[in-house]
Amino acid sequence: MVDLFDTGVAREPQKGLRPLADRLRPQSLAEVIGQKQVLGEGAPLEVMLSSGSLSSIVFWGPPGVGKTTIARLLAHETELHFVQISAIFTGMPDLRKVFEGAKIRRQNGQGTLLFVDEIHRFNKAQQDGFLPYMEDGTILLVGATTENPSFELNSAVLSRAQVLVLERLDLADLERMAQRAEQELDKELPLDGPAREALLEMADGDGRALLNLIEQVAAWKTDHKLTPPELSKRLQKRAAQYDKSGDAHYNLISALHKSVRGSDPDAALYWFARMLEGGEDPRFLARRLVRMAVEDIGLADPQAQAVCLQSWQTYERLGSPEGELALSQAVIYLALAPKSNANYVAYKAARNAAKATGSKLPPKHILNAPTDLMKDQGYGTDYAYDHDAEDGFSGQNYFPEGMERPAMYAPVERGFERELKKRVEYFAKLRAQRGG
């Protein structure tokens, strides 16, 4: 598998025939662009290398940020034999051959750095197969994954490896890469300033993608520097990285939910749009908006839930793309609505109380007594019919006998709950007066 920053292959003289990404592979860790959080002074890899105690590692990050590169360079720095496999194309027979080869090299005094690309694609049993060879030092495992290791790798592997997060390259990193490319090509890109920035943005933090774009642009014959509109006519923006069942899905819906909770309609709309652009099912978003309405707004604005349901219904009637406008309207409404989680807190408290109190019966005075036997047992005795009471409120106790009355629902001083708080306090005062 070819990587942007791969090393260990002799330079070929016919460099014009080789892809630009291949020609710009770093020859040392110092040449790697970005990832200072793992490669910089005092960072994990720098500490490991300086102490001479490199441990098994799992690199977690998006495509094109140098996972394979760094693995190869680590093998070079530590004089370990580098073996690269992909979990997509490797089965158990292939793994056995890899382990046997590593055992032979170990007997001959040569260590092995085994780089496993897309390691999350191995099932749990296959992952377990690495453990004995990691423990006895036959291999030093370096895995690479675009998925959250917490969910995709078993605990035994994670306990024996350090997870290092590699980040998307920012615009400054991409600009450094573009400058290196221009030096390698011995020519400037035919782009004006805004178009150059637009090109960097098209890569979406992926260094390999940027070099591929640069290679295309550098080949164009033009007598002037292209503007952003001219660039966009010739190049398509790289699709944003979004996996509807992976981390991006959960990260972005979390960002949307918290933006709504934080009463920021602009941020909420942005994350809503990001998910739609990534191909998210609008019905999933509609469901989550209803969830936000009941969890974070509740009775502070009882209309919020209705707005969400109406927007969802509108989407179902209109379909895409018009229906998304109704959902965006709900996003704005929720973000600007008064917030209260009083219902959510009260519900959880009630569930906890229900679990804790087990099988306690309701007090007998609020039980119906359809038979004489039940009447004889005291069912319904001394029940106070609230409509006959003063103010339509009897103040009786409705909790099980012997259970201390809990305070669960605590409305906030915002929105409609301000009115509900007055009612709660009013009934509490009457209940205290009437001994309920």
TIPA-40191 format. One record per residue: x, y, z of N, C-alpha, C in turn; residue in three letters. Coordinates in steps of 0.2 Angstrom, whole numbers, plus 5000, padded with zeros to 4 digits. Example, Ala and Ser with C-alpha at 12.3 -4.5 7.8 and 13.67 -1.06 7.14 Angstrom:
2
506649725039506249785039506649845039ALA
506449895035506849955036506450005039SER
This chain:
436
500449945000500050005000500450065000MET
500350114996500750174995500550225000VAL
500950265003500850315007501150375005ASP
500850435007501050495006501750505008LEU
501950485014502550505017503050435018PHE
502850385014503250325014504050335013ASP
504450295016505150295015505450235014THR
506050225013506450165012506450135005GLY
506250175000506250154993506750204990VAL
507250174987507750214983507450264979ALA
507750324978507550374974507650354967ARG
507150364963507150344956507350404952GLU
507750394947508050454943507450484939PRO
506950444936506450474932505950504936GLN
506050554940505550574945504950604942LYS
505050624935504450654932503950604931GLY
504050534931503650484930503250464937LEU
503550484942503250464949502750514951ARG
502250494955501750544958502150594962PRO
501850654963502150704967502150684974LEU
501650644976501550624983502150574985ALA
502350534980502850484981503550524981ASP
503650574978504250614977504350654984ARG
503850674987503950714993503850685000LEU
503950614999503950575006504550605010ARG
504350615017504950635021505450575022PRO
506050595023506550545025506750545032GLN
506450585036506550585043505950615047SER
505850595053505350625057505350705057LEU
505850735057505950805057505650835051ALA
505550795045505250825039504550815039GLU
504250785044503550775044503150835045VAL
502650855041502350915042501750905047ILE
501650945052501050945057501250885062GLY
500750875066500750825071501250835077GLN
501350895078501850915084501550885090LYS
500950875091500650845097500950775099GLN
501250745094501450675095502250675093VAL
502450725089503150725087503550775090LEU
503250835092503650885095504050875101GLY
504450925103504850915109504350895115GLU
504550845119504150825125503550785123GLY
503350775117502750745115502950665115ALA
502450625115502550555117503050515112PRO
503050525106503550495102504250515103LEU
504250585104504950605105505250575112GLU
504850575117505050545123505250475122VAL
504750435119504950365118505650355114MET
505750395109506350385105506950405109LEU
506850455112507450485116507650435122SER
507150405125507250355130507450285128SER
507350275121507550205118507050155120GLY
506350175122505850125124505250135120SER
505250125114504650125109504150075111LEU
503550085112503050035114502550035108SER
502149985109501649975103501150035103SER
500950055097500550115096499950105092ILE
499450145093498850145088498750215086VAL
498850235080498750295077498050305075PHE
497750355078496950365077496950435073TRP
496650435067496650505064496350495057GLY
496150545054495850545047496350525042PRO
496150515035496650495030497050555028PRO
497650535026498150585023498450625028GLY
498550605034498850645039499550615041VAL
499750565038500450535040500550475044GLY
499950435045499950375049500550325047LYS
500450305041500950255038501650285038THR
501650355036502350385036502750375042THR
502350395048502650405054502850335056ILE
502450285055502650215056503250195053ALA
503350205047503950185043504550225046ARG
504450285047505050325050505250295057LEU
504750275061504950245067505350185067LEU
505150145062505550085061506250105059ALA
506350155054506950175052507350205058HIS
507050245063507450275068507650215073GLU
507250165074507450115079507750055076THR
507850055069508250005066507849935066GLU
507149945066506749885066506549865059LEU
506449805058506249785051505549805050HIS
505349835045504649865044504249815040PHE
503649795042503249755039502549785039VAL
502249795033501549825032501049785030GLN
500449775033499949745031499249785031ILE
498749765028498149795028497649745031SER
497249765036496749725038496149705033ALA
496149745028495649735023495849675019ILE
496449665017496649615013497049555016PHE
497049555023497449505026497049465030THR
497149395029496749345033497249315038GLY
496949265042497349225047497949195044MET
497849155039498449125036499049175034PRO
498849235032499349285030499649315037ASP
499249315042499549345049500049295051LEU
499849225051500349175053501049175050ARG
501049195043501649195040502049265042LYS
501649315044501949375046502349365053VAL
501949325057502249315064502749265064PHE
502749215059503349165059503949205056GLU
503849245051504449285049504749335054GLY
504249365059504549405064504949355069ALA
504649295070505049255075505749235073LYS
505749225066506449205063506949265064ILE
506649325062507049385063507249395070ARG
506849385075507049395082507549345084ARG
507549285082508049235083508749255080GLN
508749295075509349325072509549385074ASN
509149415080509349475083509049535079GLY
508549525075508249585072507449595074GLN
507349645077506649665079506149675073GLY
505549675074505049685068504549735071THR
504449795067503849835068503349815063LEU
502749795065502249775061501749835061LEU
501649855055501149915054500549885051PHE
499949895054499349865052498849925051VAL
498749935044498349985042497549965043ASP
497150005044496449995045496349935051GLU
496749945056496749885061496049875064ILE
495549925064494949915066494549865062HIS
494749845056494349795052494449725054ARG
495049715058495049645061494549635066PHE
494249575066493749555072494149545078ASN
493749535084494049525090494549465091LYS
494349415088494749355088495449365084ALA
495349405078496049415075496449465079GLN
496149515082496549555086496849525092GLN
496549475095496849435100497449395098ASP
497449375092498049345089498649385089GLY
498649445090499249485091499549485098PHE
499149465103499349475110499949435111LEU
500049375110500649335112501249365109PRO
501249385103501849415100501949485102TYR
501549525104501649585107501949575114MET
501749525118501949515125502649495125GLU
502849445120503549415121504049455117ASP
503849515114504249555110504449535103GLY
504049485100504149465093504049525089THR
503449555090503349615086503249675090ILE
503349735087503149795090502549825085LEU
501949825088501349835084501249915083LEU
501149935077500950005076500249995072VAL
499750015074499050005071498850075069GLY
498450075063498250145061497450135060ALA
497050185062496350175061496050245060THR
495550245057495150315056494550305061THR
494450255064493850245069494050245076GLU
493650265080493750275087493950205090ASN
494650205092494850135095494450115101PRO
494150155105493850135111493250095109SER
492950105103492450055101492650005096PHE
493150005093493349965088493849915089GLU
494249925094494849885096494649855103LEU
494849785104494749755111495149785116ASN
494949775122495249805128495949775129SER
496049715127496749685128497249715124ALA
497049735117497549765113497649835116VAL
497149875117497249945120497649945126LEU
497549895130497949895137498749885135SER
498849865129499549855128499849905123ARG
499449945121499649995116499450065118ALA
499850115116499650185117499350215111GLN
498750245113498350275107498650345106VAL
498850365100499050435099498650465093LEU
498350525094497850555090498250595085VAL
498150585078498450625073497850665070LEU
498050735069497450775068497550795060GLU
496950825058496950855051497450905050ARG
497750915045498250965043497851035043LEU
498151085046497851145046498051185039ASP
497851245038497951275032498751295032LEU
499051315038499751325038500151265036ALA
499951205039500351145037500251135029ASP
499651145027499551125020499951175015LEU
499951235018500351285014501151265014GLU
501351245019502051225019502151165014ARG
501651115014501651065009501651085002MET
501251135001501151164994501851194992ALA
502151234997502851264995503351214994GLN
503351154997503851104996503651074989ARG
503051064987502851044981503151084975ALA
503051154976503251204971504051194970GLU
504351184976505151174975505251114971GLN
504951054973505050994969504851004962GLU
504351034960504151044953504551104950LEU
504851144954505251204951504851244947ASP
504251264950503751304947503251324952LYS
502951384951502451414955501751394952GLU
501351384957500651364955500351424951LEU
499951414946499651474942498951494946PRO
499051514952498451534956498551604959LEU
498051644959498151704964498051684971ASP
498151734975498051724983497451684985GLY
496851714983496251684985496151614982PRO
496351604976496351534973496751484976ALA
497351504978497851464982497551444988ARG
497251484992496851474998496251424997GLU
495951434992495351394990495651324988ALA
496151314985496451254984496651214990LEU
496951244995497151215001496451195005LEU
495951235005495351215008495051155005GLU
495151144998494851094994495151024997MET
495751024999496050965002495750945008ALA
495350985012495050965018495450935023ASP
496050955024496550935029496950875027GLY
496850845021497150785019497750805015ASP
498350785017498950805013499050775007GLY
498850705007498950665001498450694995ARG
497850714997497350744993497650814990ALA
497950854994498250914992498750904987LEU
499250854988499750844983499450824976LEU
498950784976498650764970498350814967ASN
498050864970497750924967498250964964LEU
498750974968499351014966499650994959ILE
499650924959499950894953499550904947GLU
498850914948498450924942498450994940GLN
498451044945498551114944499151134940VAL
499751104943500351124940500451104932ALA
500051054930500051034923499651074919ALA
499251124921498851164917499251214913TRP
499051224907499351274903498951344903LYS
499151394906498751454907499251514907THR
499051574904499451634903499351684909ASP
498951664914498851704919498651664926HIS
498651704931498551664938497751654938LYS
497551594940496851584940496551614946LEU
495851634946495551654951495051594954THR
494851604960494351554963493851524959PRO
493451574955492951544951493251504945PRO
493851524942494151484937494351414940GLU
494651414946494851354949494351304950LEU
493751334953493151294954492851264948SER
492951294942492751264936493151204934LYS
493751204936494251144934494251094939ARG
494151114945494251064951493651054955LEU
493450994957492950984962493150984969GLN
492851014973492951014980492950944983LYS
493450924987493450854990492850854994ARG
492550794994491950784998492150785006ALA
491750815010491950815017491950745020ALA
492350725024492350665027491850655032GLN
491350605031490850595035490550525035TYR
490550485040490350415040489750415045ASP
489150405041488550405045488450355051LYS
488950305051488850265056489550265061SER
489950315060490550315063490650375068GLY
491250395069491350445074491050515072ASP
491150525065490950595063490150605064ALA
489750545063489050555065488950575072HIS
489250535077489150555084489450625086TYR
490050635083490350705085489950765082ASN
489650755076489250815074488650815077LEU
488250765078487650775082487750795089ILE
488250775092488450805098488550885098SER
488850905093489050975092488351015091ALA
487950985087487251015085486851015092LEU
486850965095486450965102486651015107HIS
487351015107487651065112487551135110LYS
487551145103487451215101486751235102SER
486251195101485551215103485551225110VAL
485851185114485751185122486051255124ARG
486651275120486951335122486651395119GLY
486051395116485651445113486051485107SER
486451445103486851475098486551455091ASP
486051495088485751465082486151465076PRO
486651505076487151505070487551445070ASP
487851425076488251365077487851305076ALA
487151305078486751245077486551235070ALA
486451295066486351285059486951255055LEU
487551285057488151255054488251185055TYR
488151155061488251085062487651045059TRP
487051075059486451045055486651035048PHE
486951095045487051095038487651045036ALA
488151045041488750995040488450925039ARG
488050905043487750835043487350825037MET
486950875035486650865028487050855022LEU
487650895022488150895017488450825017GLU
488550795023488850735023488450675021GLY
487750695020487350635018486950605023GLY
486850645029486450615035485750615033GLU
485350565035484650555034484350615038ASP
483950655035483550715038483050685043PRO
482850625042482350595048482750585054ARG
483350565054483750555060483850625063PHE
483950675060484050745063483350765065LEU
482750745062482150765065481950735071ALA
482150665072482050635078482550665084ARG
483150685082483550715087483350785089ARG
483050815085482750885087482150875092LEU
481750825091481250815096481550795102VAL
482050755102482350735108482650805112ARG
482950845108483250905111482650955114MET
482050955111481450985113481250965120ALA
481250895121480950875127481550865133VAL
482150865131482750855136482950925138GLU
483050975134483351035135482951095136ASP
482351085133481851145134481251125138ILE
480951075137480451045141479851095141GLY
479651105148479051145149479251225149LEU
479851235148480051305148479751335142ALA
479651295137479251315131478851255128ASP
478251235130477951175128477851175120PRO
477851235117477751235110478351205106GLN
478951205109479551185106479451115103ALA
479151065107479050995104478550995098GLN
478051035099477551045093477851065087ALA
478351115088478651145082479051095079VAL
479451055083479850995080479450945076CYS
478850925079478450875076478150905070LEU
477950965070477650995064478151005058GLN
478851025060479351025055479450955052SER
479550905056479650835054479050815049TRP
478450835051477850815047477950855040GLN
478150915040478250955034478750925030THR
479350905033479850865029479550805025TYR
479150765029478850705026478450725020GLU
478050775020477650795015477950825009ARG
478450865011478850905005479450865002LEU
479750825007480350785004480950835004GLY
481450805001482050845000482050874993SER
482350934992482750974997482351025001PRO
481651034999481251085002481151075009GLU
481051005011480850995018481351005023GLY
482051005021482551025026482451095028GLU
482151145025482051205027481651205033LEU
481151165033480651165039481051135045ALA
481551095044481951065050482451125052LEU
482751155048483151215050482751265054SER
482151275052481751325056481651295063GLN
481551235064481551205071482151205074ALA
482751205071483451215074483451285077VAL
483251335073483251405075482851415081ILE
482251385081481751395086481951365093TYR
482251305092482551265098483151305101LEU
483551335097484151365100483951435103ALA
483451465101483251525104482651515110LEU
482451455111481951445116482251445123ALA
481851465128482151465135482251385136PRO
482751375140483051315142482851285149LYS
482651225149482551195156482651115155SER
482951085159483051015160482650985166ASN
482251035169481851015175481450945174ALA
481150945168480750875167481250815167ASN
481850825163482250775162482550755169TYR
482750805173483050785180482450755184VAL
481850775184481350745188481150675186ALA
481150665179481050595176481550545179TYR
482250565179482750525181482650515188LYS
482550565192482450555199481850505201ALA
481350515197480750465198480950395196ALA
481350385191481550315189481950285195ARG
482450325197482850305203482450285209ASN
481950335211481550315216481150255216ALA
480850245209480450185208480850125209ALA
481550125207481950065208482150055215LYS
482250115219482450105226481850085230ALA
481250095229480750085233480350015232THR
480549985226480349915225479649905224GLY
479249865228478549855227478049885232SER
478249945234477849975239477149995236LYS
476649975239475949985237475750065238LEU
475250085233474950155234474650155241PRO
474550205244474150215250473450195249PRO
473150155254472450125253471950175251LYS
471950235253471450285252471350305245HIS
471850295241471850315234471750245229ILE
471550195232471450135229470750125228LEU
470450105222469750085221469550025224ASN
468950025226468649965230468049945227ALA
468049905221467449885218467149825221PRO
467449795226467149735230467149745237THR
466649715240466549725248467149705251ASP
467549655249468149625252468649685252LEU
468649715247469149775246468949835251MET
468349845251468149895256468249875263LYS
468149815265468349795272469049795273ASP
469449795268470249805269470449875269GLN
469949925268470149995269470250025262GLY
470149995257470250025250469750085249TYR
470050135248469650195246469350235252GLY
469550205258469350245265469650305265THR
469250355267469450425268469750465262ASP
469650435256469850475250469550535250TYR
469850595249469650655248469550675240ALA
468950685238468850705231469050775230TYR
469550785226469850855225469350905223ASP
468850885219468450935216467950955222HIS
467850925227467450945233467850985238ASP
468450985237468851015242468951095240ALA
469151135245469251205244469851215239GLU
469651255234470151275229470251215224ASP
469851165225469951105221470551065222GLY
470851065228471451035230471351005237PHE
471450945238471350915245472050915249SER
472550905246473250905249473350835252GLY
473050785250473150725252473850695250GLN
474050645254474750615252474550555247ASN
474950555241474850505236475450455235TYR
475950465239476550425239476450365244PHE
476750305243476650245247476750265255PRO
476450235259476450245266477150225268GLU
477450275273478150265275478650295271GLY
478550315265479050345260479050415261MET
479650445262479750515263479550545256GLU
479250605257479050635251479650665247ARG
479850645241480350675238480150745234PRO
480650785233480550845228480950825222ALA
480550815216480850795210480850845205MET
480250875204480150925198480350995201TYR
480851025199481051095201481051145195ALA
480551175193480451215187480951275188PRO
481251295182481651355182481351425181VAL
481651475182481451545182481451565174GLU
481351525170481351545163480751515159ARG
480551565154480051545150479351525153GLY
478951475151478351455154478451425160PHE
479051395162479151365168479151415174GLU
479251475172479151525178478451525181ARG
477951515176477251515178477151445182GLU
477451395180477351325183477751325190LEU
478251365191478551365197478151395202LYS
477751445200477251485205476751425207LYS
476551385202475951335204476251285208ARG
476851265207477151215211477251235219VAL
477451305219477551335226476851345229GLU
476351365225475651375228475351305231TYR
475451255227475151185229475551165235PHE
476251175235476651155241476451185247ALA
476251255247476051295252475351265255LYS
474951255251474251225253474351155256LEU
474751115253474851045255475151045262ARG
475651095264475851105270475351125275ALA
474851165273474351195277473851135279GLN
473751085274473251035275473450975277ARG
474150965278474450915281474550855276GLY
474550865270474650815265475350785264GLY
